[in-house]
């Protein structure tokens, strides 16, 4: 199975989040747990869904490949 994928950073104002996209079709946003985890928690396991869906895998604030940002911004509201 060939999976269409791309990755980029998204500017959210005070930092940038890393976003990986896989597959094509109806978009599903996938958020990992944490802190200390990233989109790899689900990425490969969800690949079978890529035939029907576009998976949008987000590394949350200061996690994974998202930009480093001040700890005081790691609040529930900001996450």
Secondary structure, DSSP 8 states (H G I E B T S, - for coil): ----EEEEEEE-SSSEEEEEEEESSEEEEEE---SS--GGGTGGGGGGGGGTEEEEEEE-TTSTTS----GGG-STTT-
